[in-house]
Amino acid sequence: MSKRGIFYDLNESYYKYETLGVTYVFSSKLYLNKFKDEYRAHRTTTLKKMRLPNNIDFEVNEEFNIMCDMNLYLSIEKRGFLLHYRGVDYICQDNLRFVLQTKIELSLKK
């Protein structure tokens, strides 16, 4: 963890939030709080953006809300992603080279 409380390796982060059976892992408290503050409104906004004709009855189910939440998570978290869903970890750390470099530099400073 950096001096500012940022985790560059999401596997080490304790900034987590669970909703609808999906656990989202964040690299910083700022990103975690942003997600917590926005995810409910994001679901509503996404549904409104779909602009379904009035005669179509659209029932929002859990999968739709999970899709909305994942969309928001991917737009907020900039240091890769890590989420747990139904016992499976989904991870992508585009900044893996940066993570390794940071760990090496930290170990050299000790």
CORDAKA-V865124 format. One record per run of one state. SS is the DSSP state (alpha for helix, beta for strand, coil for the rest). FROM is the first residue (numbers start at 1). LEN is the number of residues. If there is no record, write none. Layout:
ss: <SS SS>
from: <FROM FROM>
len: <LEN LEN>
This chain:
ss: <coil alpha coil beta coil beta coil alpha coil alpha coil beta coil beta coil alpha coil>
from: <1 10 13 15 20 22 27 29 50 62 77 81 86 88 93 96 110>
len: <9 3 2 5 2 5 2 21 12 15 4 5 2 5 3 14 1>
